[in-house]
Amino acid sequence: MEAIDADRHDRQKRVAGWKQESVAGARVLVVGAGALGNEVVKNLLQLGVRKITLVDYDEIVPANLNRCVFFSEADVGKKKADVVAREAKRLEPAAEIAVIDKHIEHVDEGVFSSFDCAFGCLDNLGARLHLNAQCYGKVPLIDGGTAAFNGRVQTVRAPSACIECGISTRDYKLMWKKYSCVGEILDFLDPKMPALPTTTSIVAAIQANEFLKMLFNQGETLENRFLFYDGLKGEAKTYGIPKRAGCPVHPS
């Protein structure tokens, strides 16, 4: 075998400005070990990230299997984060995977400042806003969400606008209704969002790419704006998010 083919990261090391040691040394928090969490962790491991902490309390059900790359039939009933951690070690034996088996709302607020980057891979607005508030000013947050053919990604890094800056009064009033990851209100009687593995893969890839741009200080991140992916039209557009005066996360 030629030397250039013996290094699993050889091809990405050829990217201008690439520093593999920076990727390997990054301390990353992934909140949500469902469909997006699976794909984000897979992408991070393939890039060479070795220090990942997962936050999720939920258990695997058969409906998760069509879009969660680390889950199999034998895992139904097991904790999502535990299974992702187990399979992550198979993909990258050198990885250090920690699990926090809690709702994000129950995680100690002192935890967040110990990471270099956080990924939001959640499926409801309340949890997303809590994560946003805990990360702001402590760690950059790359938030993603999907619903059927649509997806959304936003990067929050103080002093940028945050996720709550884009929330309306109507959204607050409807907080306890089930929301899709892109902000659509779901039917109260059937609070399960439509989901496709194709959209999940694309959104997770965009999230991982945001991480690389911040890590290497290259390109323009999705700060003060969000990217909306429309799989039916085959296009992605970005929309500005102005920093809201009086936002409860950063009043000034």
C-alpha positions in Angstrom: 0.0 0.0 0.0 1.3 3.4 -0.9 1.9 5.8 2.0 -0.6 8.3 0.7 -3.3 5.6 0.9 -2.3 4.4 4.4 -3.5 7.6 6.1 -7.3 7.6 6.4 -7.4 11.4 6.4 -4.9 12.0 3.6 -7.4 13.4 1.1 -8.9 16.0 3.5 -5.4 17.0 4.6 -4.9 18.2 1.0 -7.5 20.9 1.5 -5.8 24.3 1.7 -5.4 25.5 5.3 -6.3 22.1 6.8 -5.0 21.2 10.3 -5.8 17.7 11.3 -4.5 18.2 14.8 -7.1 21.0 15.3 -9.9 18.6 14.2 -8.7 15.8 16.4 -8.4 18.1 19.4 -11.8 19.7 19.2 -14.1 19.1 22.1 -17.6 18.7 20.7 -21.1 18.6 22.3 -23.9 16.9 20.3 -27.4 17.4 21.8 -29.9 14.9 20.4 -28.9 11.4 19.3 -31.7 10.8 16.8 -31.6 11.1 13.1 -29.6 14.4 12.9 -27.4 13.4 15.8 -26.5 10.1 14.2 -25.5 11.9 11.0 -23.6 14.7 12.7 -21.6 12.2 14.8 -20.8 10.1 11.8 -19.5 13.1 9.9 -17.4 14.3 12.8 -15.9 10.9 13.3 -15.0 10.6 9.6 -13.4 14.0 9.8 -11.3 12.8 12.7 -13.0 14.5 15.7 -12.2 12.3 18.7 -13.8 14.0 21.7 -17.6 14.0 21.5 -20.2 14.2 24.3 -23.7 13.1 23.5 -26.8 14.4 25.4 -30.0 12.4 25.0 -32.4 10.5 27.3 -34.6 8.8 24.7 -34.9 5.1 23.6 -34.8 3.7 20.1 -38.1 2.7 18.5 -38.6 1.0 15.1 -39.6 4.3 13.5 -36.1 5.6 14.1 -34.4 2.9 11.9 -35.0 4.4 8.5 -32.8 7.4 9.1 -30.4 6.6 11.9 -27.2 5.2 10.5 -26.0 3.7 13.8 -29.2 1.9 14.8 -30.4 -1.6 14.0 -33.4 -3.8 14.8 -31.4 -5.3 17.7 -31.1 -1.9 19.3 -34.9 -1.2 19.7 -35.6 -0.3 23.3 -32.0 0.7 24.1 -30.9 4.3 24.8 -30.1 6.2 21.7 -27.0 7.9 23.0 -25.5 4.6 24.4 -25.9 3.0 21.0 -24.4 5.9 19.1 -21.5 5.9 21.5 -21.0 2.1 21.0 -21.1 2.3 17.2 -19.0 5.4 17.1 -16.1 3.5 18.7 -16.4 0.9 16.0 -16.1 3.6 13.3 -13.3 5.4 15.1 -11.6 3.3 17.9 -9.6 6.3 19.0 -12.7 8.3 19.7 -13.6 9.3 23.3 -17.4 9.3 23.5 -19.2 10.4 26.7 -22.9 10.2 27.3 -25.2 12.4 29.4 -28.4 10.6 29.8 -30.6 13.6 30.6 -33.1 16.0 29.1 -31.1 19.0 27.9 -33.0 21.1 30.4 -31.5 19.0 33.2 -27.9 19.3 32.2 -25.8 21.5 34.6 -25.2 24.9 33.0 -21.5 24.7 33.9 -21.0 21.9 31.4 -21.4 24.0 28.2 -18.3 26.2 28.6 -16.1 23.1 28.5 -16.6 22.6 24.7 -15.3 24.2 21.6 -18.5 23.7 19.6 -22.0 22.5 20.2 -24.5 20.9 17.7 -28.2 21.2 18.1 -29.9 18.1 16.7 -33.3 18.5 18.5 -36.9 18.0 17.4 -38.8 20.7 19.4 -38.6 24.4 19.9 -38.6 24.4 23.7 -35.4 22.3 23.9 -33.8 24.2 21.1 -34.3 27.6 22.9 -33.0 26.1 26.1 -29.8 24.9 24.4 -29.5 28.3 22.7 -29.6 30.2 26.0 -27.1 27.9 27.7 -24.6 28.0 24.8 -24.8 31.8 24.1 -21.5 33.4 25.2 -20.0 30.1 26.2 -19.7 28.0 23.1 -20.6 28.4 19.4 -23.8 26.5 18.5 -24.6 25.0 15.1 -28.3 24.2 15.1 -30.1 22.1 12.5 -33.6 20.8 11.9 -35.5 18.9 9.3 -39.1 18.3 8.2 -39.8 16.1 5.1 -38.0 17.7 2.2 -37.0 20.9 4.1 -34.1 21.7 6.4 -32.7 24.6 8.3 -29.3 25.4 9.7 -28.2 28.4 11.8 -24.9 29.2 13.6 -24.9 31.2 16.8 -21.7 32.6 18.1 -21.8 35.6 20.4 -22.2 38.5 19.7 -24.3 37.3 16.8 -28.1 37.1 16.7 -29.3 33.9 18.5 -32.1 31.5 17.7 -34.5 33.3 20.0 -33.9 36.5 18.1 -36.0 35.0 15.3 -38.9 33.9 17.5 -42.1 35.8 17.2 -44.8 36.6 19.8 -47.0 34.0 18.2 -44.3 31.4 18.6 -44.1 32.0 22.3 -47.8 31.7 22.7 -47.7 28.3 20.9 -44.6 27.1 22.7 -46.2 24.1 24.1 -47.5 22.8 20.8 -45.3 20.4 19.0 -43.0 22.1 16.4 -41.1 20.6 13.6 -37.4 21.3 13.4 -38.0 24.0 10.8 -40.6 25.8 12.8 -43.8 24.4 11.4 -46.6 23.7 13.9 -47.6 20.1 13.8 -51.1 18.7 14.4 -51.7 18.3 18.1 -53.4 14.9 17.6 -50.5 13.6 15.6 -47.3 15.3 16.9 -44.8 13.4 14.8 -43.0 15.2 12.1 -42.4 13.9 8.6 -38.8 12.9 8.1 -36.5 11.7 5.3 -33.0 10.3 5.5 -32.0 12.3 2.4 -32.8 15.6 4.1 -31.2 14.5 7.3 -27.9 13.7 5.5 -27.8 17.1 3.7 -28.6 19.2 6.9 -26.1 17.3 9.0 -23.4 17.8 6.3 -24.1 21.5 6.3 -23.8 21.6 10.1 -20.4 19.7 10.0 -19.2 22.1 7.3 -20.1 25.1 9.5 -17.9 23.5 12.2 -15.0 23.3 9.8 -15.4 26.9 8.7 -15.3 28.1 12.3 -12.4 25.8 13.2 -10.2 27.0 10.3 -11.6 30.5 10.2 -12.5 30.2 6.5 -15.5 31.3 4.5 -18.7 32.9 5.8 -20.6 31.1 8.6 -24.4 31.2 9.1 -24.2 33.7 11.8 -26.9 36.4 11.8 -28.8 34.4 9.2 -30.1 30.9 8.5 -29.9 28.6 5.6 -33.2 27.0 4.4 -32.9 23.9 2.2 -35.8 23.1 -0.1 -35.4 19.6 -1.4 -38.4 19.8 -3.8 -37.0 22.8 -5.5 -33.4 21.7 -5.3 -32.2 24.9 -3.8 -30.9 26.5 -0.6 -31.4 30.1 0.4 -30.2 32.2 3.3 -32.2 34.7 5.2 -31.0 37.4 7.6 -31.7 37.3 11.3 -31.2 40.7 12.9 -30.1 40.8 16.5 -33.2 41.6 18.6 -33.1 44.3 21.1 -34.3 43.1 24.5 -33.8 39.4 23.6 -33.9 37.5 26.9 -30.8 35.6 26.0 -28.7 38.7 25.5 -30.7 41.8 26.6 -28.1 44.3 25.2 
